[in-house]
Amino acid sequence: PEVISPSRIGSDVHAFYLGLAGGYGAGGDDRFGLTTPTGLFDIGDQDLSGSYGELRGGWRGVLPARGGRDFVYGFEVGYQFGSLDDSVSARISGVDVQGGTEVSDVLAIRLRNGVTNRSGSILYFVSVGYIWGDIETTNSIAVGSSVQNFSVTDRRGGYSASIGAEHKLTDDWSITGEYEYVQFKSQTVEFSSGLSTKSTPKYGGLRFGLNYTF
């Protein structure tokens, strides 16, 4: 009898794809310390968290590997909308101090490599990438009814690394799931009045998506 094999990731030697994904990030400690003309004060540890969506597209090529598997290589570009944020506060010598960070509008370029299972329907992959994102750093100081608010936004680079799997549903459609770690470059943020803080946003999270190959 005729044997019909399942759809393979490597059915196209070279392929472009577009996709949509959603994820939730959390679990990255970023200590907020405020440097003033009189010294350095520890405000607390931030744990950035939040949900986001992603539009992505990429290209990949396929090479035969041992044991009936395929080696898949390529690159991916993604734009993440949504934000991750957190804030901390402390009372220092009768002064209420608050600090916060928000990450949004992240653009990512990733290199992605992996191997398929023997049937070719599942791709196991790892990826590394370079990212750019908007980082808003805030600070407020309250003495009685008097409040001073500061805010600085900069566009900053960083890196990402992920591990995951992609399951082929049909010749064109596939679903993905992965764990990703993201860390932005450490940078000293200067507020006015001689105030500053060192900002190093980072987080890890899960992302699930749907790809269309053409």
N, C-alpha and C positions, 0 to 999 in steps of 0.2 A: 504493500500500500504506500501511497505517497505520504511523505513526512513533511509537515509544515513547521518550519522553525520559527521561534518567536522573533519579534522585531529586534534588531541589533542597534546599539549606539553607533557602531561603525559602519552602518549601511551606506553612508555617504563618505567618500574619501575626504572631501573638504566641504564644510558646511558653515553657513551663517545662521545665527539664531537671535530671537528677541524674546524677552521674558518680563514677567512681573512677579515681585516677591514682597513679602511682609515679614517683619521680625520684631523681636523685643530684646533690648540690651540692658545689662545691669552688671553689678559686681566689680566695678573698678574703683579702687580707693584713690582719691586725690586730696591730699591734705592741704587745707587752706590756711596759710600763715600770713599775717599782715605785718609788713615792715613799716615802721613809723620812724620819725626823727629821734624817738627815745628808745627804740628797740624793736625786737621781733616778738610777735604775740601769736600763739597757736589758737586758731578759732575752731577747728574741728576737721574731721574726715568727710569728704563728699563721696557719695555713692551714686554716680550718674545712672539714671534709668529712664526708660521710655520706649514707646513703640514707634516704628517707622515703616514706610513703604519704599520700594525700589523699582525703578525702570532700568532695564539692562539689555545689553546686546553684545554679541561676541562672534568670534570665528574659531573654528577648531579643525585640526587635521587628524587623521587616523593612520597608524602604522600597525602591521601585524606583530603580535608578540607570541611568546611560547605558550603552549597548552591551549591553543584555540582562543586566546584572549586578544584584545586589541589595546594598544597604547594610544591614548588620546592626549593631544597637546593643543594649546591655543591661548587666546587672551580674551578678556572681557572688560567692558566699560559699564559702570553703573552710576546712577544718580539716586541718592536717598533723600526722601522728603519726610518731614516729621522732625522731632527733636528729642534729645535726652538731656535731663537737667537734674540738679539738686542744689540745696543750699544748707548752710550750717550757721549757727549763731552762738555767741558766748557773751558773758558779762564780765568786763575787765575794769576793775577800779571804778565801779559805778557807771561805766559806759557800755551800752548795748551795741555789739558789733555783729554784723551779718555779712557773709560772703556767699556767692553763688556762681555757678557755671552752667551754660547751656550750649549744646552742640547741635548744629542744624546744617542743612544743605550740603551734604557730603558727596563729593565726586570721587570715584574710585577707578583705578586702572589695575587689573589683576592678571597675572600669569597663572594659568590653570593646567595641571597635568594629572593624569590618572590612568587606571587600567580597568577594563571591563571584566565581568564574570565570564564563565565559559560560554554561556548562552548568548552573551552580548547584550542582554537587556538592562543590565545595571552597570553604571560607571561609578567607581570609587575614586575620588579626586582629592587633591590638596591644592591650595592656591596661596600665593603671596601677592601683595599689591601695595601701591602707593596711593595715599588719599589726601584730599584737600577738604577742609570744612570751615564753616563760620563758628568761631568760638567767642561767646559773649561772657565776659567776666564782670561781676557786679560786686559792689561793696556799699554798705550803709553804716553810718555811725550815728547813734541817737544819744543825746544828753538831755534828759528831761523831755521837753516838748520840741526841742531843736533836733532836726534830722538832716544829715548830709548824705546824699545818694551819689554814687559814682558808677559809671558803666563804660567799658571798653570792649569793642568788637574788632577782631582781627581774623584774617583768612590764613589758615595755618595748615602745614603739611604733616604727614605721619605715615604709618604703615599698618597693614592688616595681614592676618594669616588665618586660613580656615581649612577645615576638613569636612568632607561630606559625601553624599551619594546622589546620583541622578537615575531615576527609573523611567525607562522608555515605555510609554503607553501605546503609541502608534508610531508610524513612520515619521510623523511630524511633531507630535506632542510628547512632553516628558515632564515629570515632577521632580523637584529637588529639595533637599534638606541639608543644612550644614550648621556647624558651630564656627563662629568667627570671633577673633580677638582683634581689637582696634586700639592703637595708642597714637596720640598726637605728640608732636615735638614739644619738649619742655621750653617754656618761655616766661620771662619776667614781664609782668603786666604793670605798667606805670599808671597810677591814678594821680590826681592833683594833690596839692598840699603835702608833697613828700611821701605819699603812701604808695605801696607796691605789694605785689604778691607773685609767687612763682606758680605758674599754671601748667599742669601735666595731665590733661584729660585722657582717660582710658576706660574701656569697658569690654565685656564679652557678651555674646548673645546667640540666640538661635534664629535662623532665617529659613523660611519655606517659600517655594516659588513654583511657577509654571513657565516652561519654555516652549517656543514654537520654532522649529527648524525649517529652513527653506533653502 
